[in-house]
Structures are given as C-alpha cells and as structure tokens.
Amino acid sequence: MKELQIEEKLPSPSKPLKVTSPLEELLEKNAFDYSGKTPALFTEAMRYALEYQAKKSSFLKKYYKTLGFSPKSLKKYSELEKAPFVFVNGLKERDLTTIKKREMALELKSSGTSGQTSRMQLDKGSLMRVRRMAWQVFDALGLCDLSNKYDYICFTYDPEVAKDVGTAWTDKLLTGFTGQGEIFYAFKWSVEKGDFYFDIESSIKKLREIEEKGGLVRLIGFPAFALKLTEEYKKRFSRYPKLNPGSFVITGGGWKTLADEAIDKKIYRKILAGNLGLSPDNVRDLFGMVEHGVPYVDCRLGNFHVPVYGKIIPRDPATLAPLPYGVTGLLQFMTSYLTSYPSLSLLSSDWGYLEEKCACGLPGPVLFIKGRAGVKKLKGCAISASQML
C-alpha cells in the first residue's frame, strides 16, 4: 500500500503536464472551454483511454466482445453515450485494476464502516493527471492562490493516519492550491477506541487562534462539521467568529446519514457565511467520487459545473435510455484520464439531472444532485464521518 506522502515527491499540480497523448492534451485545456475543438478532443481522449484499457484489462476485453462494442466506433461527442458503462457496485465487489502492483503509485479507498469499500489504484500517469485536473478546475473558478498563505481547518481524517482514504487525499491536495500556512485536521485518531473522533475542543481553540491572527484561512471538508463548529463557538464565546473576508469554505461529501439535519445548499451557504463573516460567494461545495476522480465544484452562485474533463449522462432507471436536460435519472460519469482502472464510464447510484447553462455565465452544463437511488445506502467516507456527530 502506497501512502499519501507520495504527494510530497511529485511536482506541483499547478505545473503543466508533458503532453504525450490526447489525455494530457485535454487536461491542458481550460476547465470550462467548451469551444468547438474541445468536445472533439474529449472524444479522442475517451477513445484512446478505452482502447488502451481494453488491451490491458481481460474484464473489459470480454465485456466489449459480449456487447459487440469497439472504442473505434466512437467518432463524435454525441456518440459517447454508446460507450459501455460499469456499475459502481462492480468496483466495490471486484478488484479490476489493470496494472501490476509495482506500477501502483497510490491506492485510494472510500471508507465505509460496514458498507462496501471502493478501491482505486492509480499509476503515476493517472495520478499526475487527476492532480492536474483538480488544479485546472479550481483555478478556473478562482480558487487557487499561490501568492498568499492560508491556514487550514480540515474537517476530515488526518492523512498521517488515514493514509489511503479518498477524502483525506482530496483535502491534502486542496491545501496545496494556495500558499500553505498551518494545517489543522479536526478528525483525530483515538488509540483507545481504535477509530477517529471529531476533536471539537481543539477545533474551537484553533478557530479562535485563527480569528485573532486575522490572516487568510480555508475551512474544508464535510459540511455538517463546519456548521457545528461555528455553533459551538457561539456557545463558548456568545458570538460567532469573524474571519478575514478573503477566507473561503470549501465543503464536500454531503450530509449522508445526517439527511434529516441537512439544509438546502443555498440556505446553508448563507447561514455559514453569516456565521463566519464571509460573503456567500466564498462558501463553495464540491461533489466527487473516489471511483471517478473528476471534481464538480460550485461557481459563485452555488451550482456544480461540469468541466470539459468529464461528461455526465442521466439515464432512465428502467430503460437506461439517456435523458434530456432537466429530467432526473441515474447519473453516468465519464472521464478519460485513467490508464490504471476501468472506471472510464461509470454508472453511479446517484440520482440527479443536468441543466444546459448557469446564470453565472460560465460555459458548460450544470449538475444537480438529488440524492442516492435505491433502498440500501452505499456507505462511504461521509457516512463514517457523520457517525462522529
């Protein structure tokens, strides 16, 4: 098992990749450049990745043969909906990696406490590409700032202990998108319990220190904990904290088992922003899956935007037919950066729809998540975390 320290051995994701294939060429495009050539480049990159993996994966080879599918048949962007998909549960039940152990640069997992666990093995090329992709998305949304130092309060698992948990890796990566000050992880490991716990006492103390310091800060991680911290702060000091107005909150992971306590995202932004003395524009949310890797991040209006590095197809749950804008269905996620795992085309258990554009003016479709389909919950990192509240 490779640990998250590999990040310290790699170049900054802010540095352009060496272009050796359509996979890197696509990632050097602006994240929301939906001009005439970009969809064609995404199609080329998907075709390249599908062909590459079909040669390495006995599973994909047999799967494509059974369906009579050839990646070469995908000529146009509109034809990508014909690409076979793998259901997300398949990745939780089988090890479908296409690389040898010595080629694995990093393995990431979703951390269900009693549910099924997804394992995502990345070779160095895939790891370099997913890092660069995340940088490009955040930079295009104005969320990267290497010229200023930010302190961090991370509502997630300490990567020194969590090692290969997907959310720990994501938040560790996000702390590198700005100049780094102090990084504080709110989820501590209890040797006695053999599990993580939310260290609310230390978190309140750290938030107080940051407020008094007056510098830039970013709060990142599960949304319920950020709100909980501000409310507990008010109980202790009879007021909410007031942060430097250039600070940000970047949440991710949703509410999961705290669904009964969940707040509408637009309302949540206003409440948390008010609690911290920030503009709602500075509170953003992130949707992602360890099995997929593409980050879908809020714009200033609080809407998830689909970057050119991914494609989402809502499908009718009964017929699996593609659905038009505005119609809710099972979400199929496509991306081309992977050469080490066959989740290039993934049918998720997520329920949602797309809209064609956003009032913010940023090009490309907008994603709306409506929840999980089915009657049995698929457990992941956020469900494990929510049990600490």
FENHUMO-V460999 format. One record per residue. N is the residue number from 1. RES is the residue in one letter. PSI is psi in radians with two decimals (none if undefined). Layout:
n: <N:N>
res: <RES:RES>
psi: <PSI:PSI>
This chain:
n: <1:2:3:4:5:6:7:8:9:10:11:12:13:14:15:16:17:18:19:20:21:22:23:24:25:26:27:28:29:30:31:32:33:34:35:36:37:38:39:40:41:42:43:44:45:46:47:48:49:50:51:52:53:54:55:56:57:58:59:60:61:62:63:64:65:66:67:68:69:70:71:72:73:74:75:76:77:78:79:80:81:82:83:84:85:86:87:88:89:90:91:92:93:94:95:96:97:98:99:100:101:102:103:104:105:106:107:108:109:110:111:112:113:114:115:116:117:118:119:120:121:122:123:124:125:126:127:128:129:130:131:132:133:134:135:136:137:138:139:140:141:142:143:144:145:146:147:148:149:150:151:152:153:154:155:156:157:158:159:160:161:162:163:164:165:166:167:168:169:170:171:172:173:174:175:176:177:178:179:180:181:182:183:184:185:186:187:188:189:190:191:192:193:194:195:196:197:198:199:200:201:202:203:204:205:206:207:208:209:210:211:212:213:214:215:216:217:218:219:220:221:222:223:224:225:226:227:228:229:230:231:232:233:234:235:236:237:238:239:240:241:242:243:244:245:246:247:248:249:250:251:252:253:254:255:256:257:258:259:260:261:262:263:264:265:266:267:268:269:270:271:272:273:274:275:276:277:278:279:280:281:282:283:284:285:286:287:288:289:290:291:292:293:294:295:296:297:298:299:300:301:302:303:304:305:306:307:308:309:310:311:312:313:314:315:316:317:318:319:320:321:322:323:324:325:326:327:328:329:330:331:332:333:334:335:336:337:338:339:340:341:342:343:344:345:346:347:348:349:350:351:352:353:354:355:356:357:358:359:360:361:362:363:364:365:366:367:368:369:370:371:372:373:374:375:376:377:378:379:380:381:382:383:384:385:386:387:388:389>
res: <M:K:E:L:Q:I:E:E:K:L:P:S:P:S:K:P:L:K:V:T:S:P:L:E:E:L:L:E:K:N:A:F:D:Y:S:G:K:T:P:A:L:F:T:E:A:M:R:Y:A:L:E:Y:Q:A:K:K:S:S:F:L:K:K:Y:Y:K:T:L:G:F:S:P:K:S:L:K:K:Y:S:E:L:E:K:A:P:F:V:F:V:N:G:L:K:E:R:D:L:T:T:I:K:K:R:E:M:A:L:E:L:K:S:S:G:T:S:G:Q:T:S:R:M:Q:L:D:K:G:S:L:M:R:V:R:R:M:A:W:Q:V:F:D:A:L:G:L:C:D:L:S:N:K:Y:D:Y:I:C:F:T:Y:D:P:E:V:A:K:D:V:G:T:A:W:T:D:K:L:L:T:G:F:T:G:Q:G:E:I:F:Y:A:F:K:W:S:V:E:K:G:D:F:Y:F:D:I:E:S:S:I:K:K:L:R:E:I:E:E:K:G:G:L:V:R:L:I:G:F:P:A:F:A:L:K:L:T:E:E:Y:K:K:R:F:S:R:Y:P:K:L:N:P:G:S:F:V:I:T:G:G:G:W:K:T:L:A:D:E:A:I:D:K:K:I:Y:R:K:I:L:A:G:N:L:G:L:S:P:D:N:V:R:D:L:F:G:M:V:E:H:G:V:P:Y:V:D:C:R:L:G:N:F:H:V:P:V:Y:G:K:I:I:P:R:D:P:A:T:L:A:P:L:P:Y:G:V:T:G:L:L:Q:F:M:T:S:Y:L:T:S:Y:P:S:L:S:L:L:S:S:D:W:G:Y:L:E:E:K:C:A:C:G:L:P:G:P:V:L:F:I:K:G:R:A:G:V:K:K:L:K:G:C:A:I:S:A:S:Q:M:L>
psi: <2.25:2.46:3.02:-0.15:-0.24:-0.46:-0.59:-0.20:-0.09:2.69:2.79:2.44:-0.16:-0.28:2.33:2.59:2.67:2.17:1.95:-0.11:3.01:-0.37:-0.82:-0.64:-0.74:-0.74:-0.23:0.02:2.63:2.46:-0.41:0.57:1.58:0.64:3.06:-0.65:-0.44:-0.79:-0.64:-0.64:-0.66:-0.73:-0.76:-0.73:-0.71:-0.77:-0.76:-0.86:-0.71:-0.73:-0.79:-0.83:-0.54:-0.51:-0.47:-0.44:2.03:-0.57:-0.91:-0.66:-0.83:-0.67:-0.85:-0.67:-0.73:-0.67:-0.10:0.60:2.47:2.25:-0.48:-0.32:-0.22:1.73:-0.55:2.74:-0.67:-0.28:-0.09:-0.40:-0.24:-0.22:2.27:2.55:2.76:2.32:2.48:-0.58:-0.50:-0.59:-0.38:-0.43:-0.32:2.61:1.83:0.38:2.57:0.24:2.81:2.78:-0.67:-0.32:-0.17:2.11:-0.58:2.43:2.24:2.58:2.62:2.56:1.06:2.41:-0.63:-0.03:-3.03:2.59:2.30:2.45:2.28:1.93:2.25:2.25:3.02:-0.69:-0.79:-0.68:-0.78:-0.69:-0.73:-0.57:-0.80:-0.69:-0.80:-0.78:-0.82:-0.72:-0.88:-0.64:-0.71:-0.41:0.11:0.44:0.08:2.41:1.49:-0.16:-0.21:2.56:2.39:2.39:2.74:2.39:2.01:2.03:1.23:-3.13:2.35:2.05:-0.33:-0.41:-0.77:-0.55:-1.27:0.27:2.29:-0.75:-0.56:-0.73:-0.77:-0.85:-0.57:-0.70:-0.76:-0.54:-0.24:0.05:0.01:3.00:2.46:2.26:-2.27:2.45:2.09:2.23:2.17:-0.35:1.92:2.75:2.25:2.00:-0.67:-0.78:-0.30:0.60:2.96:2.73:2.69:1.93:1.41:-0.62:-0.87:-0.56:-0.74:-0.78:-0.76:-0.71:-0.68:-0.76:-0.75:-0.70:-0.79:-0.59:-0.65:0.11:-3.09:2.49:2.68:2.28:2.13:2.63:-2.74:2.28:-0.63:-0.57:-0.60:-0.75:-0.73:-0.72:-0.76:-0.64:-0.70:-0.62:-0.76:-0.65:-0.64:-0.66:0.09:0.38:2.84:2.73:2.74:1.98:2.84:2.25:-0.25:0.05:2.87:2.70:2.23:1.79:2.84:2.62:-0.27:-2.95:-0.41:-2.05:-0.10:0.48:-0.61:-0.40:-0.04:2.54:2.48:2.38:-0.71:-0.67:-0.73:-0.77:-0.80:-0.74:-0.88:-0.71:-0.76:-0.68:-0.46:-0.03:0.52:2.85:2.50:-0.46:-0.39:0.15:1.98:2.71:2.73:2.30:2.32:2.91:2.37:-0.52:-0.28:-0.89:-0.37:2.25:2.29:1.94:2.55:2.48:-3.03:-0.36:-0.06:0.50:2.41:2.19:2.47:1.99:2.92:-0.15:-0.07:2.87:2.37:2.31:1.89:2.38:2.53:2.21:-0.36:-0.74:-0.28:0.27:2.48:2.52:2.62:3.05:2.46:-0.11:2.22:2.40:-3.05:2.40:2.18:2.26:2.30:2.49:2.75:0.00:-0.31:2.33:0.14:-0.07:2.38:0.82:0.62:-0.59:1.89:2.16:2.06:3.09:0.22:2.52:2.12:-3.00:2.98:2.61:2.65:-0.57:2.98:2.59:-0.22:-0.29:-0.12:2.30:2.74:2.87:2.83:2.40:2.32:2.07:2.22:-0.12:-2.86:2.41:2.83:3.07:-0.25:2.20:2.36:2.05:2.56:-2.84:-0.75:-0.58:-0.73:-0.74:-0.71:-0.40:-0.16:-0.19:none>
